[in-house]
């Protein structure tokens, strides 16, 4: 972690698991039918049991997914489909380096967080600003991570897969919708 202006840029590795029966569209930009992966960091602290406050202390732009593996890392019985679709039962891992790469990261402002729709042609536009080593990652003030200033705090890192194909599927199959399980978190000390 290299601080810039008192902040660090963090990223998480993620594993996408398709527990459904449909292959999920995973087309690369400029096509807008692929998952968008924003990340957040929270801190729980304060009070006698360190659970008085729950604060968001960092957020990232979002990674635009670009190709799916056809792994069986989630043990759902992968059907072998990969590339521009995440197959039924398949998994796809993106490491922290890939999710935090400044290539393929776009602003959250363009993405509808419920439907996943966004304009494909401008989704990865980085004109008008300069980058440093923290840009577009989960920006967190160094003091928010300092354990001597936040004794006993628990941190929660969250990643979310916003999937346009799933939003479309749920609109036409509301009784089969499973789009409310796309955010995952992990606690850290």
C-alpha positions in Angstrom: 0.0 0.0 0.0 1.4 3.3 -1.1 -0.4 6.3 0.4 -1.2 9.3 -1.7 -2.5 12.4 0.1 -3.1 10.3 3.3 -5.2 7.7 1.5 -4.5 4.2 0.2 -6.2 2.3 -2.6 -7.4 -1.2 -1.8 -9.0 -3.9 -3.9 -10.5 -7.3 -3.3 -10.3 -10.6 -5.2 -13.8 -12.0 -6.1 -15.2 -15.3 -7.1 -18.5 -15.3 -9.2 -20.6 -18.4 -8.8 -23.5 -19.1 -11.1 -25.8 -21.2 -9.1 -28.6 -20.7 -11.6 -29.7 -22.8 -14.6 -29.1 -20.1 -17.2 -25.7 -19.1 -18.6 -25.0 -15.4 -17.7 -23.9 -12.9 -20.4 -20.3 -11.8 -19.8 -19.5 -9.7 -22.9 -16.5 -7.3 -22.8 -16.8 -3.5 -23.3 -18.0 -1.8 -25.3 -20.9 -4.2 -24.9 -22.8 -3.3 -21.8 -24.1 -6.8 -21.0 -21.5 -8.0 -18.4 -21.2 -7.8 -14.6 -20.0 -4.6 -12.9 -18.1 -5.1 -9.7 -18.0 -2.2 -7.2 -16.3 -2.7 -3.8 -16.8 -1.0 -0.4 -15.0 -1.0 3.0 -16.8 -0.5 6.3 -15.7 -0.2 10.0 -17.6 -1.3 13.1 -16.3 0.3 16.2 -17.0 2.3 19.4 -18.8 1.6 22.6 -18.0 -1.1 25.2 -18.3 -3.9 22.6 -17.0 -2.1 19.5 -20.4 -2.3 17.7 -21.8 1.2 18.4 -21.0 2.7 14.9 -21.0 1.1 11.5 -19.3 3.5 9.0 -18.5 3.3 5.3 -14.8 4.3 5.1 -14.0 3.4 1.5 -15.5 2.7 -1.9 -14.2 1.9 -5.4 -15.3 2.5 -8.9 -16.4 -0.7 -10.5 -14.6 -3.3 -12.5 -16.2 -4.1 -15.8 -16.0 -7.9 -16.2 -14.7 -9.0 -19.6 -14.5 -12.8 -19.9 -15.6 -15.7 -17.8 -13.8 -18.8 -16.8 -15.6 -22.1 -16.6 -14.3 -23.4 -13.3 -16.1 -25.5 -10.7 -14.7 -23.6 -7.7 -18.2 -23.3 -6.1 -18.9 -27.1 -6.6 -22.2 -26.5 -8.4 -21.3 -28.8 -11.3 -20.0 -26.4 -14.1 -21.5 -27.0 -17.5 -18.2 -26.0 -19.2 -19.4 -22.8 -20.8 -17.0 -19.8 -20.5 -15.7 -16.8 -22.5 -18.6 -14.5 -23.2 -20.9 -16.3 -20.8 -20.5 -17.7 -17.3 -22.0 -21.2 -17.6 -24.6 -22.7 -15.3 -22.9 -24.0 -12.2 -19.6 -22.4 -13.2 -17.3 -20.0 -11.3 -15.0 -17.2 -12.4 -12.2 -15.7 -10.2 -10.9 -12.2 -10.5 -7.9 -11.5 -8.3 -7.4 -8.3 -6.3 -4.8 -7.1 -8.9 -7.3 -7.5 -11.7 -10.3 -5.9 -9.8 -8.0 -3.1 -8.8 -6.4 -2.5 -12.2 -7.2 0.9 -13.6 -7.9 -0.6 -16.9 -11.5 -1.7 -17.2 -12.7 0.2 -14.2 -15.6 2.6 -14.6 -17.5 5.1 -12.6 -20.5 3.9 -10.5 -22.4 7.0 -11.6 -23.2 5.5 -15.0 -24.6 2.2 -13.6 -28.1 1.6 -12.4 -27.5 -0.5 -9.3 -30.8 -2.4 -9.6 -31.0 -3.3 -13.3 -27.2 -3.1 -14.1 -27.9 -1.1 -17.2 -25.3 1.6 -18.3 -24.1 3.2 -21.5 -21.5 0.9 -23.0 -19.6 3.4 -25.1 -18.6 5.8 -22.2 -18.5 3.3 -19.3 -14.7 3.2 -19.2 -14.0 6.9 -20.0 -11.0 8.2 -18.0 -10.6 11.5 -19.8 -10.5 14.7 -17.8 -8.6 13.4 -14.8 -5.2 12.0 -13.9 -4.3 8.8 -12.2 -2.1 7.9 -9.3 -1.6 4.5 -7.6 -4.8 4.8 -5.6 -7.2 6.0 -8.3 -10.5 4.2 -8.6 -9.7 1.5 -6.0 -11.3 1.5 -2.6 -10.0 4.8 -1.3 -9.5 4.7 2.4 -7.9 7.3 4.7 -4.8 5.8 6.3 -6.0 6.8 9.8 -9.2 4.8 9.3 -7.1 1.7 9.1 -4.7 2.6 11.9 -5.4 0.0 14.7 -4.0 2.2 17.4 -6.6 4.9 16.5 -9.4 2.3 16.1 -8.7 -0.2 18.8 -10.8 -3.3 18.6 -12.5 -2.3 15.4 -13.8 -4.8 12.9 -13.6 -4.1 9.2 -15.9 -5.5 6.5 -14.9 -5.6 2.9 -17.8 -6.0 0.4 -18.0 -6.8 -3.3 -21.1 -6.7 -5.4 -21.8 -8.2 -8.8 -24.4 -6.0 -10.6 -25.5 -8.2 -13.6 -27.6 -6.7 -16.4 -28.5 -10.1 -17.8 -29.9 -11.1 -14.4 -31.9 -7.9 -14.1 -33.5 -8.6 -17.5 -34.2 -12.3 -16.5 -35.8 -11.2 -13.3 -38.1 -8.8 -15.0 -39.5 -11.5 -17.3 -39.3 -14.4 -14.7 -40.1 -12.7 -11.3 -41.0 -16.0 -9.7 -37.5 -17.4 -10.5 -35.5 -14.3 -9.6 -32.4 -14.8 -7.5 -30.7 -11.4 -7.9 -30.6 -10.4 -4.3 -27.7 -12.7 -3.4 -25.0 -10.8 -5.4 -23.3 -8.9 -2.5 -20.7 -10.7 -0.4 -18.6 -9.5 2.5 -15.8 -10.7 4.7 -14.8 -9.4 8.1 -11.2 -8.4 8.9 -9.5 -7.4 12.1 
